[in-house]
Amino acid sequence: MDIKYNDATNNRPWGERPIDAPVIPIDITAYIQQLMLEESWQKNDRNAITLYKTENITLTLVAFHKGAELRPGDAYNSGLLMLQVIDGQMVVKSGIDALEINKGQMVTIHEQVPYSAAAAAESICLLTVLQTAK
């Protein structure tokens, strides 16, 4: 198996890190601290980092400021979606339902289901997206 790395970016110029390998240890606490210290967190309504990515699955840690929204079609969430709240609270709307998803809870949403998710408070979420066969 080839090990895949992300590329360094303006926000994270210190270099590449593995995002697909036979085993990847992921320190969620360290990544949360990193997200909160980055300039992007100060300037934008959210900050995110891809922790793991293959052809069919993407695992992204997302920090949301209160009011920030996640919608279908955002670059990192087109497919079968699982949103786990690590800290804070998200309100997920789908059709006529509105669910409060709190720390330690998660929601799953099938692709093609219209939804929106908004941070009711500053929130940290683990977003898993599975690409299904087309």
N, C-alpha and C positions, 0 to 999 in steps of 0.2 A: 504494500500500500504506500502510495506517495503521501508525504506529509504536506498539507497545504497551509500556507501562512497568509495572514492579512498583509496589506501594504502599509507602510508608514504614511501618515496623513499630516496635514497642517496642525490638526488638533492633537495628534499623537505622533510626534516626529521621532520618538526614541527608538522606533524600529518595529519590526514585524514580530508577530507571535503566532503560534500554531492555532488554527481554527478547525482543522480536521487532521486527526492522527489516530492511531489505534487506541491510545489512552490520553486524555487531556484532563489534568486536575484543574478545577475551577474554584477560585477563592472568591465567593460571592461578596463577602464583607469587604475585601480589598478593592474589588471592582466598584462597589457602591461608593466607597471613600474616594476613589479616583474620579468617578463621574461627578461627584459633588464639588471637587476641587478644580475641575476643568472650566476654562473660560466659557465654553458652550453652555454650561449650566447657568452661568450668570446672565448670558445674553439671550437665551432662547426659552421657549416654554417647556422644553424637555432636553434630555441628553441621553444617548444610548451607546451601547457597545455590543458588537456581535461576539458572543462567547464560543459558539460552535456553528459550523455551517458545512453541510454536504449538499449534494444535488437535491435531496428530498426533505431536509430538515434544517431549520435555522433557529438558533436559541439566542435571544437578545435580551440584555438587561436594560431596562428603560427607567429613567428617573423623570417623573412628571411634576411640573409645578401645578398648583391648584388651577383648575380650569382648562388645562391642556387636554386635547382630544386625540383619540386614536380612531381612525375610520378605515373602512375597506378601501383598498387601493393605495394606502401608504406603502412605501417601498418595501417595508419589512413585514407586511402582514397580509399577503394575498395567498390564501390556502386555508386548510383546517387550522383553526387558531385555538390556543390554550393560553389564558392569561392568569397568572398566579400573582396575587398581591403579597409582596414580602413585607411592605410597610405602607401605611396610609389607607386610602379608600378610593375605589373606583366605582362609578355608576355606569352600568352597561345597559343600553337600551336596544331592544330588538322588537320591531313591530310595536305592540302596545305594552310590552313588558319592560319594566325598569328594575334592575337588580342592583343592590348595594353589595359590592364584593370587598370584604375587609381583609386586614392582615391575616394571613394563614389560610385564606380561601382562594378558590380559582373558579373560572368559568371556561367552558368550551363552546366554540361557535363553528358550525360547519361553513365551508365556503359557500358562496352564493346566498348566504343569509344576510340581509341588510342589518347593520348594527352601528352603534357609535359607543365609545367608551370615554368617559371624561373623569379626570381626577377631581374628586370632591375635596381632597386635601393634597398636600405634597405627598407623592406616592412613589414607591419603588416597585416595579413589576418585572417578573420573568415572563417573557413572551416567547412561546414556542409555536412555530408555524410549520405544518407538514404540507408539502406539495403533493397533491393527489394526482393520479393518472388522468390524463386528458384525452 
